Amino acid sequence: MIHDNLTGAQKCAVLLLLLDEVQAAELLRQMASEEVRAVGHAMISVAEIEPRAIDTVLDEFLAASKTTVALGGGGVQVRSVLERALGPQRAGGLLGELGPPVTPRPFAALEWIQPAAIAAMLAAEHPQAAAVVLAHLEPQRASDVLAELPEALQPDILYRLATMGPVAGVVVAGLDRAFEVRLAATPVSPPAAVVAGPDLAAKLIAMAPDQARLLAALRDLDPAMTESIAESLFVFDDLLKIDSRGMQALVREVETEQLVLALKGAGEPLRAHVFSAMSARAAAGMQDELADLGPTKLAEVRVAQAGIAAVVRRLADAGTLMMPGSTAGYV
């Protein structure tokens, strides 16, 4: 592997692999959880790397460090490991140019905890303390935690977030330490179980070559659920993926009024695909009807489109046309 092909995570992985395990682990502890995951995967990919690529990464690191005030949350650790990683001669000049070390990010330990578990801890705290904690989390993670809090607490915490001024560092440090102590005394919960459902089933069926067989067998178990899955497998816009023979079969099956109404909300490529399955005279007549059709409620258009999608699924079950992406049962 050469330097030009390395990602940022891989370059970081190279630097960490040059350190001993204790020092590398301490630096990893200062990173955000998503950064640790990226670097962890990158360590595997740089297991075999050219020596000159390692030198180039080190040179790049030294050059970047000269214009950096502090190296993330691990400034203290970086100062203690540079000489061990790079050698006294190479790191001597750099050590004098580094700025003062910075403190670790507050509440970094919470980045590894499930939002529901964080919410359970915050629910027992004063709303102001909960607001301070949320203010230090990434916005998406803070939003996930807020959603897990009791609904009665959410408005108060949001109000405190919106009106919060500067918080003394000693207060933040105290809260951070209190949460670290609580986490240390609390057994780590296993990751939440994977939640499946109709959406996952639909994705698996969509990737299967024999969709019709799977849907038919599933329909014997639960017709209503199967219909819901089928609806997510094929929507009106997917008509573009049906071949000309299938479109001709569909056009013969659908009422003209329903098709005109459905095409009212369709784009030109889809309209052209439908018209190509008709005779020139029939296509011209339908184009005229579309032009004469005045403003139409979107809900009515959606109902017509859903009805046509249902006809497609019925014709596919009967073997009259082939669903997009499906080849089983056809020769």
CORTA-V287701 format. One record per backbone hydrogen bond with DSSP energy under -0.5 kcal/mol. CO is the residue of the C=O (numbers start at 1). NH is the residue of the N-H. E is the energy in kcal/mol with one decimal. If there is no record, write none. Layout:
co->[CO CO]
nh->[NH NH]
e->[E E]
This chain:
co->[1 2 3 7 8 9 10 11 12 13 14 15 16 20 21 22 23 24 25 26 27 28 32 33 34 35 36 37 38 39 40 41 41 42 44 47 50 50 51 52 53 54 55 56 57 58 59 60 61 62 64 65 68 69 70 71 72 74 75 76 77 78 78 81 82 82 83 87 88 91 92 93 94 94 102 105 107 108 109 110 114 114 115 116 117 118 119 120 121 122 126 126 127 128 129 130 131 132 133 134 138 139 140 141 142 143 144 145 145 146 150 150 151 153 154 155 156 157 158 159 160 161 168 168 169 170 171 172 173 174 175 176 177 178 179 180 181 182 183 185 194 197 198 199 200 201 202 203 204 205 209 209 210 211 212 213 214 215 216 217 218 218 222 223 224 225 226 227 228 229 230 235 236 237 238 239 243 244 245 246 247 248 249 250 250 255 256 257 258 259 260 262 263 267 268 269 270 271 272 274 275 279 280 281 282 283 284 285 286 287 288 289 297 298 299 300 301 302 303 304 305 306 307 308 309 310 311 312 313 314 315 315 316 321 323 327]
nh->[50 5 6 11 12 13 14 15 16 17 18 18 19 24 25 26 27 28 29 30 30 31 36 37 38 39 40 41 42 43 44 44 45 46 47 49 53 54 55 56 57 58 59 60 61 62 63 64 65 66 67 68 99 99 72 74 75 78 79 80 81 81 82 85 86 87 87 91 92 95 96 97 97 98 76 108 110 111 112 113 117 118 119 120 121 122 123 124 124 125 129 130 131 132 133 134 135 136 136 137 142 143 144 145 146 147 148 148 149 149 153 154 155 157 158 159 160 161 162 163 164 164 171 172 173 174 175 176 177 178 179 180 181 182 183 184 185 186 186 187 196 201 202 203 204 205 206 207 208 208 327 328 214 215 216 217 218 219 220 221 221 222 226 227 228 229 230 231 232 233 234 238 239 240 241 242 247 248 249 250 251 252 253 253 254 259 260 261 262 263 264 265 266 271 272 273 274 275 276 277 278 283 284 285 286 287 288 289 290 291 292 293 301 302 303 304 305 306 307 308 309 310 311 312 313 314 315 316 317 318 320 321 319 323 326 330]
e->[-1.8 -1.1 -2.0 -2.2 -2.1 -2.1 -2.2 -1.9 -2.4 -2.3 -0.9 -0.7 -1.2 -2.6 -2.5 -1.9 -2.0 -2.5 -1.7 -0.6 -1.1 -1.4 -2.2 -2.1 -1.9 -2.6 -2.7 -2.2 -1.9 -2.1 -0.8 -0.6 -1.1 -1.3 -1.1 -0.6 -0.8 -1.4 -2.0 -2.0 -2.1 -2.3 -2.5 -2.4 -2.3 -2.5 -2.4 -2.4 -2.2 -1.2 -1.2 -1.4 -0.6 -1.1 -1.6 -1.2 -0.6 -2.6 -2.0 -1.2 -1.3 -0.6 -1.9 -2.5 -3.3 -0.5 -1.7 -2.2 -1.5 -2.2 -0.9 -0.6 -1.3 -1.0 -0.5 -1.3 -1.2 -1.6 -1.3 -1.5 -0.7 -2.0 -2.7 -1.8 -1.5 -2.6 -2.3 -0.5 -0.9 -1.7 -0.6 -2.2 -2.2 -2.0 -2.2 -2.4 -2.1 -0.7 -1.3 -1.2 -3.1 -2.3 -2.0 -2.3 -2.7 -2.1 -0.9 -0.8 -0.8 -0.9 -1.6 -1.2 -0.7 -2.2 -2.6 -2.5 -2.2 -2.2 -2.5 -1.7 -0.6 -0.7 -0.7 -1.9 -2.8 -2.0 -2.4 -2.7 -2.5 -2.3 -2.3 -2.1 -2.3 -2.0 -2.7 -2.3 -1.5 -0.6 -0.8 -0.5 -0.7 -2.2 -2.7 -2.0 -2.2 -2.4 -2.5 -1.2 -0.6 -1.1 -0.8 -1.8 -1.9 -2.8 -2.3 -2.4 -2.4 -2.3 -1.1 -0.6 -0.8 -2.4 -2.4 -2.2 -1.7 -2.3 -2.7 -2.1 -1.3 -1.2 -1.5 -1.8 -2.1 -1.4 -1.9 -1.6 -2.3 -2.2 -1.9 -2.1 -2.7 -1.7 -0.9 -0.7 -1.6 -2.2 -2.7 -2.1 -2.3 -2.4 -0.9 -1.1 -1.6 -2.2 -2.8 -1.8 -2.1 -2.8 -1.8 -1.5 -1.8 -2.7 -2.2 -2.2 -2.2 -2.2 -2.0 -2.0 -2.3 -2.1 -2.0 -1.0 -1.7 -2.6 -1.9 -2.1 -2.4 -2.5 -2.1 -1.9 -2.3 -1.9 -1.7 -2.2 -2.0 -2.1 -2.6 -2.2 -2.2 -1.6 -2.5 -0.9 -1.0 -0.5 -2.0 -1.5]
